[in-house]
Amino acid sequence: MGVLDGRTALVTGAGRGIGAAIAEGLAAEGATVMVSDAGVAVDGTGRDPGPAESVVAAINQQGGKAFADVTDITDFAACEALIARAADTLGGLDVVVNAAGILRDGMVFKMSEQDWDAVISVHLKGTFNVTRHAAAWWRENRGGQYRLINFTSMSGLQGAPSQPNYAAAKMGIVGLTFSCANALRNYGVTSNAIAPIAGTRMTQGIKGGGSMDYSDSNVRLSPKNCVPPVVYLASEQSDWLNRRVIFAGNGRISLMTNPVIEREIVSASGTWDIPTAFAEIESSFKEAILWPNIFDKPPAK
């Protein structure tokens, strides 16, 4: 008996890496899964049904139940058809996991319009396209225990310098996730985001660099380590958890703090003059900047 017995799930980007691990993990816990992946290269080019079909074969071989799909999630109308097909094929749609993504890295002063648009289209628009049609289905079929699980990234939350397109898309997904959490809760939907860390083909370009070992030999960064919190969010037991970001991977599952007011200065008159604002901002805010960004250089000794 799995914790997801009787549950149905659609996972995008499920042909490789973290998405594949999630699809397999959901199926292992009893969910019937639609494995959606267009089979594109890391930069979004090409098309291949092989990855989705391979994951489905692996799931079915292990006694699970899965179906393959190759929808282009950047296509709004195609995603409407995907949701209808998933609900019909699976016998419902309890869980949607948006894990599809591509990379086209570059510094902001060198990035082309095409590379910006391609990444935004897959990550942000693709997540919207799938979510929009799933939300409409949930609204029409209210009364279930529905789960929207989107994928963000520490690249966005911390601001990776060579990924302005990816970082912007991933922060946009956080805003979309929070909006959906507030908009869909009356229809039985919870909406949360996962910020993963794992060694996949999308991290191959940084293997051996920095302080993180992304090689296949580092079991702590296996995509499978991102699966447990996703399985929990997909379960009916998680109905209390909404509008949050969960970090997953490297032996950690972390509840991240939503944006809150950290320090505040208030003018008694309701207005500010420039010299007073300057003085108060520096005296109140400067000392609050205690935790450095992971991309910051250490202070000189």
Backbone as a ProteinNet text record, in pm:
[ID]
protein_1_A
[PRIMARY]
MGVLDGRTALVTGAGRGIGAAIAEGLAAEGATVMVSDAGVAVDGTGRDPGPAESVVAAINQQGGKAFADVTDITDFAACEALIARAADTLGGLDVVVNAAGILRDGMVFKMSEQDWDAVISVHLKGTFNVTRHAAAWWRENRGGQYRLINFTSMSGLQGAPSQPNYAAAKMGIVGLTFSCANALRNYGVTSNAIAPIAGTRMTQGIKGGGSMDYSDSNVRLSPKNCVPPVVYLASEQSDWLNRRVIFAGNGRISLMTNPVIEREIVSASGTWDIPTAFAEIESSFKEAILWPNIFDKPPAK
[TERTIARY]
85.1	0	88.9	72.5	148.8	70.3	139.4	72	-8.5	10.7	-61.6	-155.1	-189.8	-281	-409.6	-448.4	-571	-554.3	-436.3	-412.2	-366.6	-393.3	-352.8	-265.7	-163.1	-67	-16.1	0.3	66.8	198.7	308.6	440.1	500.7	530.6	598.1	749.1	824.2	968.5	1009.3	926.7	943.8	1024.8	1086.6	1163.1	1303.8	1356.3	1494.1	1505.8	1618.6	1656.5	1556.1	1535.2	1446.7	1304.1	1257.6	1120.8	1097.4	1194.6	1182.4	1179.7	1267.4	1270.2	1137.6	1077.4	948.5	839.2	834	732.7	744.9	867.5	890	856.3	888.6	858.5	709.6	636	491.1	427.6	474.3	420.5	452.4	572.3	611.3	522.9	465.6	376.3	229.3	205.2	68.8	-4.6	53.2	-16.3	-10.5	-114.7	-113.5	-62	40	115.9	115.7	95.5	121.6	258.2	349.3	486	492.3	500.3	498.9	637.8	691.1	823.1	838.4	869.5	886.3	1019.2	1108.3	1234.8	1331.4	1332.4	1420	1559.3	1655.8	1790	1788.1	1899.2	1906	1868.5	1903.2	1872.1	1732.9	1655	1517	1498.9	1604.5	1593.2	1567.1	1512.1	1487.7	1358.7	1332.4	1212.3	1232.1	1197.3	1221.5	1124.8	1040.5	948.1	1016.9	1142.8	1214.3	1222.2	1260.9	1273.1	1143.5	1031.9	904.6	868.7	886.3	853.3	942.2	1068.8	1161.1	1120.6	1080.1	1036.2	908.7	817.1	692.9	723.2	813.9	850.9	909.4	994.7	1055.9	950.2	854.7	747.5	662.4	622.5	537.2	609.3	739.5	818.3	822.6	816.1	817.4	678.5	581.4	445.6	359	410.3	331.8	248	183.9	97.7	126.5	168.2	206.1	177.2	166.1	138.7	231.4	275.1	369.4	297.1	359.7	304.8	421.9	406.3	514.7	467.3	371.5	317.5	423.8	419.4	500.3	428.9	482	410.7	412.7	487.8	483.2	360.9	286.7	167.8	43.3	-23.2	-138.1	-249.4	-286.9	-395.8	-358	-231.3	-187.1	-195.6	-170.3	-179.8	-324.3	-416.3	-558.4	-594.4	-547.6	-571.8	-500.6	-380.5	-305.5	-382.5	-436.5	-510.2	-634.2	-706.7	-825.6	-787.3	-677.9	-633.3	-584.4	-511.3	-461.2	-575.7	-673.8	-787.5	-865.1	-880.4	-953.3	-874	-744.9	-660.7	-636.9	-612.3	-579.2	-702.4	-816.8	-937.7	-951.8	-894.2	-896.8	-763.4	-751.4	-625.6	-608.3	-548.3	-529.7	-406.7	-302.2	-173	-115.2	-64.7	11.1	146.8	251.8	389.6	450.5	485.3	548.5	699.2	768.8	913.2	991.7	925	994	1081.2	1196.5	1283.3	1395.6	1451.7	1568.2	1666.9	1785.5	1887.1	1944.7	1960.8	2040.4	2110.7	2221.2	2289.4	2368.9	2393.5	2474.9	2460.9	2564	2556.3	2453.3	2390.9	2281.9	2325.2	2451	2498.1	2533.6	2523.7	2549.9	2428.4	2325.5	2213.9	2133.3	2100.4	2018.5	1870.8	1792.1	1647.4	1591.6	1645.9	1598.1	1622.4	1740.2	1770.4	1684.6	1657.7	1566.8	1427.4	1374.2	1237.2	1220.3	1319.8	1308.5	1295.5	1377.6	1375.8	1248.6	1209.4	1085.4	966.6	969.1	856.8	838.8	948.4	936.8	904.2	982.1	965.9	839.5	829.7	721.4	591.2	596.7	474.1	429	524.3	487.7	419.7	472.4	408.6	270.4	256.9	124.7	28.8	73.1	-15.8	-75.9	8.8	-39.1	-127.5	-82.6	-155.9	-292.8	-296.8	-422.6	-532	-497.8	-598.5	-629	-528.3	-554.2	-646.7	-622.8	-706.6	-852	-871.5	-1008.1	-1074	-996.7	-1051.3	-1086.1	-997.2	-1023.7	-1146.9	-1162.7	-1278.4	-1408.1	-1402.8	-1522.2	-1547.4	-1444.2	-1454.6	-1417.1	-1470	-1434.5	-1476.6	-1410.4	-1441.8	-1330.9	-1225.1	-1114.5	-1005.1	-900.8	-780.1	-673	-670.9	-586.8	-456.4	-350.4	-218.3	-148.8	-105.5	-21.3	118.2	217.2	355.2	443.6	493.2	576	722.9	809.3	952.3	1014	1071.4	1150.2	1297.1	1384.7	1527.8	1597.9	1703.6	1787.5	1854.1	1864.7	1917.3	1833.3	1702.2	1613.8	1609.1	1599.6	1586.8	1711.4	1828.3	1953.4	2010.1	1968.2	2011.2	2140.7	2141.6	2262.4	2307.3	2431.9	2476.4	2474.8	2492.2	2496.5	2365	2257.5	2128	2014.7	2024.8	1918.1	1782.1	1780.4	1654.3	1594.7	1677.9	1635	1592.3	1670.7	1639.6	1508.2	1487.2	1362.9	1242.8	1257.1	1147.1	1115.2	1218.7	1196.8	1135.8	1170.8	1105.4	962.3	939.8	802.9	715.5	773.6	699.3	659.9	745.5	709.9	586.6	586.2	470.8	345.4	357	243.2	194.3	287.1	250.9	173.1	220.7	153.6	15.1	6.1	-123.6	-223.1	-177.5	-265.7	-306.4	-215.4	-248.4	-365.5	-365	-473.6	-600.3	-583.2	-698.8	-772.8	-702.8	-762.4	-795	-764.8	-785.9	-932	-1023.3	-1165.8	-1213.4	-1126.6	-1160.1	-1086.5	-1029.3	-961.4	-819.2	-758.9	-624.2	-523.6	-411.3	-298	-191.2	-113.7	-14	116.5	219.6	350.8	460.5	580.6	693.8	808.7	882.8	1002.7	1124.8	1224.8	1354.1	1454.9	1488.1	1571.5	1719.5	1800.3	1940.5	1974.4	2025.8	2057	2148.8	2222.8	2307.4	2228.6	2209.9	2137.1	2212.4	2158.7	2224.8	2225.4	2135.3	2133.4	2243.2	2307.2	2419.3	2553.4	2552.8	2677.9	2782.1	2736.4	2829.2	2903.5	2855.1	2921.6	2979.2	2981.3	3041.1	3188.8	3231.2	3371	3404.7	3306.1	3333.1	3277	3335.9	3288	3302.1	3221.3	3231.5	3136.1	3049.5	2950.4	2992.2	2989.7	3025.6	2899.4	2879.9	2761.1	2783.4	2892.2	2920.7	2822.3	2808	2714.7	2751.9	2876.9	2921.7	2873.7	2827.4	2779.3	2632.4	2608.6	2472	2383.5	2444.1	2364.2	2290.8	2345.3	2283.3	2210	2172.1	2089	1951.3	1893.1	1756.9	1655.2	1683	1588.6	1572.8	1673.6	1665.6	1566.4	1521.3	1420.3	1278.5	1266	1133.7	1048.5	1101.1	1014.4	923.9	974.7	881.7	776.6	809.1	709.8	600.5	639.8	540.8	452.1	512.6	431.4	331.8	379.3	289.1	178.1	208.7	109.5	4.2	33.1	-57.5	-172.7	-276.5	-388.9	-351.4	-245.5	-202	-150.1	-114.5	-50.1	-149	-277.3	-376.8	-358.2	-274.9	-249.5	-141.3	-64.9	54.1	23.1	29.8	-9.7	72.5	107	174.3	312.7	389.2	524.1	623.3	752.8	862.2	938.9	961.7	1036	1166.6	1278.6	1407.7	1427	1480.1	1497.1	1626.5	1701.1	1823.4	1941.8	2049.3	2172.5	2146.9	2055.3	2025.7	1936.6	1882.9	1802.5	1663	1567.3	1433.8	1406.9	1393.4	1387.2	1262.6	1195.3	1083.9	1141.7	1128	1186.1	1087.7	1140.8	1058.8	999.2	870.1	808.5	853.6	852.7	892.2	811	881.3	818.7	894	832.1	900.3	1003.8	1128.6	1237.7	1266	1272	1289.8	1197.8	1155	1065.8	1090.1	1092.4	1098	968.3	915.1	783.9	794.5	741.4	738	609	621.5	502.5	410.6	467.6	386.8	332.5	387.2	345.3	426.3	523.5	610	755.5	844.9	987.1	1060	1156.3	1250.8	1373.7	1448.2	1557.9	1665.6	1717.3	1823.5	1779.7	1656.7	1608.8	1592	1538.5	1521.8	1656.6	1756.5	1890.5	1943.5	1934.4	1989.3	1918	1785.8	1708.8	1727.3	1734.5	1756.2	1888.9	1993.6	2123.8	2132.2	2075.1	2085.8	1999.4	1887.6	1796.1	1818.3	1858.4	1863.8	2002.5	2106.6	2241.1	2276.8	2250.8	2290.3	2205.4	2093.5	2008.7	2062.1	2155.6	2210.4	2321.3	2280.1	2374.9	2408.2	2310.2	2332.3	2367.3	2490.3	2531.7	2463.5	2449.6	2404.7	2509.2	2465.9	2561	2658	2624.9	2713.2	2806.3	2792.1	2879.1	3020.9	3118.1	3256.1	3277.8	3356.9	3382.4	3456.2	3430.5	3499.6	3650.3	3724.5	3870.4	3913.3	4014.5	4065	4172.1
-118.9	0	124.3	209.7	332.9	449.2	555.7	672.5	749.5	715.2	783.8	689.9	577.9	484.3	555	539.4	600.1	741.8	801.4	938.2	938.3	1047.9	1062.6	1186.5	1178.2	1288.5	1308.1	1434	1474.7	1540.3	1494.7	1552.8	1597.5	1726.6	1775	1770	1763.4	1751.2	1620.4	1516.9	1392	1287.3	1324.1	1227.6	1205.7	1299.3	1290.1	1357.2	1335.7	1411.7	1409.7	1526.9	1538.8	1501	1545	1513.4	1364.4	1291.4	1145.9	1081.7	1128.6	1074.1	1097.1	1212.9	1243.1	1152.3	1138.3	1051.2	909.5	858.9	724.5	715	821.1	820.8	824.9	904.8	910.6	776.2	716	586.5	478.2	482	381.9	387.5	505.3	520.8	502.2	453.6	414.4	505.6	620.7	713.5	662.1	690.9	669.6	798	787.8	905.7	922.2	1046.5	1080.9	1147.6	1085.9	1133.1	1220.2	1351.7	1445.1	1503.8	1483.9	1537.3	1539.1	1655.2	1667.6	1612.2	1578.4	1517.7	1611.5	1739.1	1836.7	1831.7	1894.3	1909.5	2011.3	2024.9	2118	2259.9	2298.4	2434	2446.1	2339.3	2344.6	2305.7	2269.2	2232.6	2083	2045.3	1905.1	1854.7	1728.2	1664.5	1513.4	1442.3	1298.9	1235.3	1142.8	1076.5	974.8	942.3	838.1	855.3	973.7	988.7	960.2	1013.7	988.4	840.6	781	639.5	551.5	589.8	512.3	515.5	632.8	643.5	563.6	570.2	493	343.6	298.7	157.6	115.1	200.8	169.5	160.7	252.5	252	126.3	95.4	-21.2	-150.7	-154.9	-273.5	-296.9	-187.5	-197.4	-219.6	-240.5	-267.1	-143.9	-28.2	93.9	109.8	225.7	252.7	393.8	405.4	535.9	541.6	663.5	689	799.3	789.2	885.9	996.2	1115.4	1232.2	1318.6	1382.4	1464.9	1607.2	1658.3	1791.7	1900.1	1995.8	2116.5	2211.3	2228.4	2306.2	2456.4	2501.5	2643.5	2674.7	2572.4	2585.6	2585.7	2700.2	2717	2617.8	2607.7	2518.4	2372.6	2339.3	2201.9	2162	2256.8	2228.2	2208.3	2277.5	2253.5	2109.2	2065.3	1927	1828.6	1864.6	1779.2	1754.4	1859.4	1845.5	1758.7	1781.2	1700	1553.2	1530.6	1393.4	1326.7	1401.1	1345.3	1305	1394.1	1364.5	1243.3	1232.4	1120.2	990.7	996.5	876.5	824.9	917.9	879.6	853	902.3	889.7	999.9	1115.2	1229.5	1300.5	1408.4	1483.6	1545.3	1467.5	1513	1601.3	1572.8	1638.1	1683.7	1806.6	1855.8	1902.2	1846.9	1886.5	1949.2	2076.5	2147.7	2149.6	2055.7	2043.1	2062.5	2093	2106.7	2231.4	2221.5	2338.2	2319.8	2432.2	2434.3	2537.4	2539.4	2638.4	2704.4	2835.2	2909.6	3020.7	2984	3074.3	3182.1	3290.5	3400.1	3521.1	3603	3725.9	3819.5	3901.8	3985.5	4080.2	4124.6	4219.3	4151.2	4017.4	3944.1	3864.8	3855.6	3766.1	3816.4	3724	3759	3756.7	3826.7	3826.1	3684.9	3610.4	3474.6	3383.3	3395.6	3311.8	3350.6	3479	3523.9	3466.6	3484.7	3442	3291.1	3214.4	3068.8	3016.1	3067.1	3020.2	3065.7	3190.4	3239.7	3159.3	3125.7	3054	2915.1	2842.1	2706.9	2710.5	2785.3	2782.7	2856.6	2982.5	3063.7	3046.3	3064.8	3046.6	2901.5	2807.7	2667.2	2629.4	2677.8	2652	2713.9	2835.3	2898.3	2818.7	2779.2	2708.9	2583.7	2502.3	2379	2411.8	2506.7	2543.1	2602.6	2688.7	2756	2654.9	2556.8	2459.4	2357.4	2323.8	2237.4	2307.4	2437.1	2513.4	2517.5	2532.6	2531.8	2396.2	2289.5	2154.7	2136.3	2180.5	2168.4	2248.9	2365.6	2449.8	2382.3	2313.2	2243.2	2113.1	2061.2	1933.5	1951.8	2056.4	2090.1	1978.7	1977.3	1876.7	1775.8	1784.3	1690.8	1745.4	1665.7	1708.3	1729.2	1849.1	1877.2	1944.7	1917.6	1969.2	2025.5	2150.4	2212.8	2226.6	2165	2166.9	2219.2	2340.3	2403.8	2400	2412	2409.6	2546.9	2599	2721	2681.2	2772.4	2741.6	2842.5	2795.7	2888.2	2988	2953.9	3048.3	3174.6	3159.1	3275	3337.4	3254.1	3304.8	3379	3341.7	3408	3493.7	3469.1	3553.7	3509.7	3391.9	3343.3	3443.8	3487.4	3596	3562.1	3436	3399.8	3343.1	3359.6	3304.4	3406.9	3524.2	3624.1	3577.7	3504.6	3455.2	3347	3252.1	3141.1	3192.1	3282.2	3336.8	3413.6	3493.8	3570.5	3478.5	3374.4	3279.4	3208.4	3166.1	3091.1	3177.1	3305.6	3394.1	3423.9	3431.8	3447.2	3329.7	3210.4	3090.8	3097.2	3156.2	3173.4	3261.9	3374.9	3462.9	3395.2	3319.4	3245.1	3142.2	3073.2	2973.1	3035.1	3149.7	3217.2	3267.4	3321.1	3368.2	3253.6	3140	3023.7	2972.2	2979.4	2935.3	3014.7	3145.2	3230.1	3217.4	3195	3193	3060.5	2950.5	2818.1	2741.7	2798.1	2721.8	2686.5	2769.5	2739.4	2625.5	2579.8	2466.9	2340.2	2341.5	2222.7	2207.8	2317.2	2312.2	2376.9	2310.7	2376.3	2398.4	2503.7	2541.6	2576.6	2498	2517.8	2501.1	2543.9	2533.9	2459.2	2387.5	2316.4	2386.7	2413.3	2465.2	2352	2278.7	2159.4	2187	2094.7	2091.1	1945.7	1919.1	1782.2	1784.5	1678.7	1664.4	1606.5	1684.7	1641.1	1690.9	1665.6	1715.2	1868	1933.6	2078.9	2135.7	2051.6	2098.2	2048.8	1980.7	1924.6	2032.7	2150.3	2257.9	2311.2	2282.3	2332.8	2220	2098.1	1988	2015.6	1989	2009.7	2154.2	2243.3	2383.5	2426.6	2525.2	2577.6	2476.2	2490.1	2403.5	2285.3	2277	2171.7	2067.7	1941.5	1831.3	1775.7	1807.7	1763.1	1631.8	1562.8	1439.1	1329.6	1229	1119.6	1040.7	1047.9	972.2	1033.8	1157.1	1223.8	1188	1085.6	1035.7	1138.4	1232.2	1334.9	1422.7	1434.5	1517.7	1434.6	1314.4	1235.1	1301	1303.8	1357	1289.4	1164.5	1092.9	1159.2	1236.6	1303.6	1419.8	1460.6	1566.6	1511	1378.2	1316.9	1320.1	1288.8	1277.9	1398.2	1524.2	1635.2	1651.2	1611.8	1618.6	1515	1394.6	1291.6	1339.4	1403	1453.7	1559.1	1654.6	1758.2	1698.3	1590.5	1527.1	1448.9	1418.5	1336.5	1419.6	1351.5	1419.8	1472.3	1417.8	1458.5	1601.5	1657.3	1789	1904.1	1881.3	1984.9	2112.2	2107.8	2225.3	2315.7	2265.7	2336.1	2406	2537.6	2615	2743.6	2784.1	2911.5	2917.7	2807.6	2805	2749	2774.8	2720	2622	2502.1	2398.2	2372.4	2382.6	2345.4	2195.7	2128.9	1984.2	1941.7	1853	1798	1810.5	1735.5	1739.5	1703.8	1611.4	1566.8	1659.4	1763.3	1862.6	1876.9	1899.3	1945.5	2068.4	2183	2309.1	2387.8	2439.5	2531.6	2671.9	2735.8	2868	2976.3	3086.8	3196.9	3272.9	3297.3	3384.2	3528.3	3612	3752.4	3819.7	3878.9	3950.7	4081.5	4175.1	4299.4	4269	4299	4272.5	4394	4510.7	4636	4739.7	4837.2	4940.1	5072	5178.7	5312.7	5383.7	5460.2	5523.1	5672	5750.1	5895.1	5933.8	6004.9	6046.6	6134.1	6212.8	6303.7	6236.8	6118.6	6050.3	6088.8	6177.5	6218.3	6211	6211.9	6207.2	6316.8	6379.4	6463.1	6377.3	6410.3	6325.6	6305.8	6409	6386.7	6294.6	6310.8	6225.4	6082.2	6064.3	5929.3	5859.9	5931.1	5874.1	5826.6	5913.9	5884	5765.7	5762.9	5655.9	5521.8	5524.6	5400	5336.6	5417.9	5361.9	5315	5390.3	5352.2	5230.3	5212.2	5102.4	4978.3	4994.6	4880.5	4818.4	4898.2	4846.7	4728.7	4738.8	4633.5	4507.9	4516.6	4399.7	4308.2	4357.4	4276.6	4189.7	4080.2	3996.9	3868.2	3813.7	3685.5	3709.5	3678.4	3711.2	3624.7	3676	3600.9	3493.9	3377.1	3268.4	3303.6	3405.4	3448	3561.1	3610.5	3716.9	3665.9	3752.5	3718.3	3738.8	3650	3667.1	3798.4	3860	3986.2	3967.7	4068	4063.1	4063.1	3982.3	3975.7	4081.6
0	0	0	-102.2	-108.7	-52.7	-17.1	40.2	-64.4	-192.7	-299.4	-374.7	-315.7	-381.3	-422	-548.7	-598.3	-647.6	-628.3	-672	-818.1	-887.2	-1026.8	-1040.1	-1125	-1132.9	-1275	-1311.4	-1434.8	-1396.4	-1455.7	-1428.7	-1560.6	-1573.4	-1693.8	-1672.1	-1781.8	-1770.2	-1706.4	-1724.1	-1650.5	-1725.1	-1836.7	-1913.5	-1863.8	-1785.6	-1738.5	-1601.6	-1537.6	-1419.1	-1306.3	-1247.6	-1132.2	-1169.1	-1286.7	-1327.4	-1337.8	-1393.9	-1405.1	-1267	-1177.4	-1041.6	-970.9	-994.5	-931.9	-986.5	-1118.3	-1179	-1125	-1118	-1067.5	-918.7	-843.7	-700.8	-672	-747.4	-730.7	-764.5	-874.3	-915.7	-814.1	-756.6	-657.7	-534.3	-508	-393	-430.8	-552.9	-589	-683.1	-719	-809.2	-953.2	-1028.7	-1172.3	-1235.3	-1319.9	-1361.7	-1513.3	-1557.8	-1695.7	-1701.9	-1775.3	-1789.5	-1914.7	-1895.6	-2008.1	-2030	-2149.5	-2182.2	-2333.7	-2387.9	-2532.8	-2581.1	-2489.1	-2526.7	-2594.9	-2550.9	-2613.7	-2552.3	-2620.1	-2566.1	-2452.2	-2382.8	-2269.1	-2310.8	-2435.5	-2480.8	-2542.2	-2537.3	-2586	-2730.2	-2799.3	-2939.8	-2954.5	-3072	-3101.2	-3038.7	-3060.3	-3006.5	-3014	-2905.8	-2900.9	-2800.7	-2845.1	-2752.5	-2662.7	-2692.8	-2620.7	-2470.1	-2418.5	-2272.8	-2197.1	-2242.7	-2174.5	-2180.3	-2296	-2312.1	-2225.3	-2210.2	-2128.2	-1981.3	-1931.9	-1792	-1769.9	-1864	-1853.5	-1849.1	-1934.1	-1935	-1801.3	-1743.1	-1613.7	-1504.3	-1505.8	-1405.8	-1419.9	-1540.9	-1562.8	-1527.3	-1553.1	-1520.2	-1369.7	-1293	-1147.3	-1088.2	-1174.7	-1127.4	-1113.6	-1153.9	-1150	-1275	-1284.9	-1399.9	-1448.6	-1574.8	-1629.6	-1778.1	-1828	-1968.9	-2017.1	-2141.4	-2196.9	-2272.7	-2272.8	-2343.6	-2390.2	-2505.5	-2560.7	-2592.4	-2517.3	-2542.6	-2530.4	-2622.1	-2613.1	-2518.2	-2397.1	-2296.7	-2324.7	-2423.8	-2460.9	-2545.9	-2586.4	-2670.9	-2582.6	-2573.2	-2484.2	-2516.4	-2643.1	-2682.7	-2661.3	-2687.9	-2668.1	-2520.9	-2431	-2287.8	-2243.5	-2307.1	-2278	-2313.8	-2429.9	-2471.4	-2379	-2332.2	-2241.3	-2112.2	-2053.4	-1927.7	-1948.2	-2056.3	-2084.5	-2104.1	-2177.3	-2203.7	-2075.7	-1993.8	-1868.6	-1777	-1761.7	-1674.2	-1724.2	-1855.8	-1914.2	-1902.6	-1934.4	-1933.4	-1792.2	-1699.5	-1562.2	-1476.6	-1522.6	-1442.8	-1339.8	-1369.3	-1278.3	-1284.2	-1207.1	-1204.3	-1066.2	-977.5	-840.2	-822.9	-900.5	-879	-1012.2	-1015.1	-1130.1	-1079.6	-1138.7	-1105.9	-1230.5	-1221.9	-1333.1	-1311.9	-1379.2	-1360.5	-1489.3	-1599.4	-1728.4	-1729.3	-1797.1	-1805.9	-1905.4	-1948.7	-2036.6	-1984.1	-2041.4	-2004.7	-2129.8	-2121.7	-2220.3	-2144.3	-2082.4	-1989.9	-2063.1	-1991.8	-2042.9	-1953.3	-1948.8	-1869.9	-1932.3	-1849.1	-1895.9	-2007.3	-2004.1	-2105.5	-2237.7	-2241.1	-2364.9	-2413.5	-2331.1	-2362.8	-2481.9	-2572	-2688.3	-2650.7	-2727.8	-2708.3	-2724.8	-2819.8	-2845.1	-2724.2	-2661.8	-2545.5	-2425.3	-2411.8	-2305.4	-2328.1	-2447.4	-2477.2	-2465	-2509.6	-2507.6	-2364.6	-2274.3	-2135.6	-2063.8	-2083.8	-2023.3	-2075.3	-2203.2	-2264.3	-2203.4	-2185.1	-2130.3	-1981.5	-1904.7	-1759.3	-1713.6	-1745.3	-1690.5	-1768.1	-1900.5	-1977.5	-1975	-1984.2	-1980.4	-1850.3	-1738.4	-1609.2	-1604.5	-1656.6	-1662.5	-1749.8	-1869.7	-1962.3	-1898.5	-1838	-1774.8	-1655.1	-1573.3	-1452.2	-1485	-1583.7	-1618.5	-1653	-1734.7	-1777.3	-1667.4	-1586.2	-1471.5	-1372.3	-1349.2	-1256.3	-1303	-1432.8	-1486.5	-1464	-1481.5	-1458.3	-1311.9	-1222.7	-1079.2	-1038.8	-1097.4	-1066	-1108.7	-1221.2	-1269.8	-1193.7	-1130.3	-1058.9	-912.2	-852.3	-715.1	-619.2	-504.3	-403.8	-382.4	-463	-447.3	-357.6	-343	-271	-377.1	-434	-549.5	-507.8	-586	-552.1	-676.1	-665.7	-766.9	-707.7	-774.6	-726.3	-839.1	-822.8	-924.6	-884.3	-984	-955.2	-976	-867.7	-873.1	-860.8	-822.9	-815.4	-724.7	-660.4	-584.7	-678	-805.7	-904	-906.6	-894.6	-889.6	-751.9	-649.2	-512.6	-467.4	-523.4	-487.1	-600.3	-724.2	-835.2	-900.4	-964.7	-1031.5	-1137.3	-1133.2	-1221.1	-1369.2	-1405.4	-1547.3	-1598.5	-1519.7	-1558	-1540	-1599	-1578.3	-1630.5	-1741.6	-1796.3	-1707.4	-1668.7	-1582.9	-1445.3	-1388.4	-1256.3	-1258.9	-1363.5	-1374.3	-1387.5	-1468.8	-1486.7	-1356.6	-1284.7	-1161.9	-1051.8	-1045.9	-949.2	-991.3	-1122.7	-1171.6	-1132.1	-1133.1	-1092.7	-945.7	-862.2	-721.1	-707.9	-780	-775.4	-826.3	-935.2	-988.5	-887.3	-823.7	-722.6	-608.5	-559.9	-448.6	-490.3	-611.9	-661	-669.3	-721.1	-732.7	-595.1	-497.9	-362.2	-306.2	-331.8	-282.2	-365.4	-496.3	-585.9	-586.2	-562	-584.1	-456.3	-340.8	-217.7	-194.2	-243.9	-227.1	-315.6	-405.3	-493	-451.1	-330.6	-279.7	-326.8	-375.1	-431.9	-335.9	-313	-249.9	-356.5	-340.8	-441.1	-371.5	-399.7	-338.9	-443	-408.2	-500	-434.5	-517.8	-474.5	-533.7	-450.2	-496	-478.7	-586.2	-571.8	-591.4	-545.1	-582.5	-610.8	-730.4	-770.3	-890.6	-907.8	-1024.6	-1140.4	-1246.7	-1365.1	-1488.3	-1606	-1727.1	-1730.1	-1654.5	-1650.1	-1561.1	-1481.3	-1398.4	-1452	-1564.7	-1617.3	-1645.8	-1684.2	-1716.4	-1596.2	-1474.2	-1353.7	-1269.6	-1322.1	-1248.1	-1223.9	-1101.7	-1067.9	-1035.7	-1045.1	-1018.4	-884.7	-824.7	-699	-586.4	-483	-366.4	-373.3	-475.6	-485.4	-587.8	-546.3	-634.6	-699.4	-828.6	-900.4	-974.7	-949.2	-1020.9	-979.5	-1066.7	-1042.1	-916.5	-874.6	-756.7	-625.1	-628.7	-507.6	-485.8	-403.8	-384	-315	-243.3	-176	-276.3	-397.6	-499.9	-605.7	-569.6	-658.8	-671.8	-792.7	-807.7	-717.1	-679	-592.4	-456.8	-413.3	-283.5	-283	-403.4	-412.4	-408	-412.3	-427.1	-299.7	-179.6	-61.8	-35.3	-39.8	-14.3	-123.1	-247.2	-353.8	-329	-288.3	-255.1	-140.8	-41.6	70.1	22.2	-57	-107.2	-193	-265	-351.4	-273.9	-149.6	-69.2	-12.4	29.8	93.5	231.3	289.6	423.1	426.9	310.3	305.1	289.6	319.5	291.3	373.1	476.6	560.8	504.2	406.8	358.3	225.8	225	107.2	99.7	-24.6	-51.4	12.9	-4.6	51	-50.2	-23.4	-103.4	-15.8	-68.7	2.1	-72.2	-1	-57.7	-39.3	-144.2	-136.6	-203.4	-136.6	-193.1	-100	-130.8	-52	94.8	116.7	252.4	331.4	267.3	338.7	278.6	364.4	326	412	349.1	423.6	388.1	489	468.4	460.6	346.2	326.9	371.1	416.5	463.7	345.4	349.5	249.8	272.9	168.7	188.5	299.4	393.1	504.3	525.1	593.8	628.3	735.7	705.5	799.6	887.4	829.5	902	838.2	917.2	863.5	936.5	860.5	919.7	882.8	977.5	959.3	988.3	898.1	918.1	989.1	1096.7	1172.4	1088.8	999.7	917.8	791.9	759.5	637.4	515.3	532.2	420.6	464.5	364.5	392.9	316.9	383.9	309.8	281.3	177	130.6	237	303.3	402.9	516.7	565.6	675.1	628.5	507.6	453.3	438.1	386.3	371.7	507.2	607.4	739.6	804	795	858.9	787.8	655.3	579.5	619	626.4	659.6	804.4	896.4	1037.4	1070	998.2	1029.9	945.1	819	726.8	714.1	726	699.9	789.1	916.8	1010.1	995.8	921.6	901.4	791.8	712.1	602.9	660.6	724.7	797.2	724	648.4	582	437	395.7	259.8	155.2	37	-78.9	-110.2	-156.7	-183.9	-294.6	-374.2	-481.8	-440	-314.7	-267	-245.7	-269.7	-237.1	-88.6	-24.8	119.1	144.3	259	288.7	299.7	258.3	265.6	411.3	441.4	578.4	601.3
[MASK]
+++++++++++++++++++++++++++++++++++++++++++++++++++++++++++++++++++++++++++++++++++++++++++++++++++++++++++++++++++++++++++++++++++++++++++++++++++++++++++++++++++++++++++++++++++++++++++++++++++++++++++++++++++++++++++++++++++++++++++++++++++++++++++++++++++++++++++++++++++++++++++++++++++++++++++++

